[in-house]
């Protein structure tokens, strides 16, 4: 799902130059000028889900950035709340774990990359990782730790 008002349109600024970097350059994820695809799927019957956001290059469809959020439905507030988020920034893919209060509990690197291909390879593994640890994340979040 692309957010209204986001993406290409009349009067949009000129997209940033995302040409292939030189051999000594490090790939930097980007969202500007890249359409966002968003979808969610359940981890159990109704109280836990993963929201996936992908930004892909408009010209060639290559992955330009991503974020996966494990969320739990909070019956007290009637809202989906972040339990853990996996994203790519500053040359690493990392997982943020959150307390029920919304405060970040920890941030841990789970992979480093310097090329788009390396980032895509890690992205191919992180969804399985999140499915493997979601129950542990949920127990921690529910207990308030």
Secondary structure, DSSP 8 states (H G I E B T S, - for coil): ---TT-SS-TT-----------TT-------TTSEEEEEEEESSSSSEEEEEEEEE-TTT--EEEEEEEEEEEETTTTEEEEEEEEEEETTEEEEEEE-TTS-EEEEEEEEE-SSHHHHHHHHHHHHHHHHHHHHHHHHHHHHT-
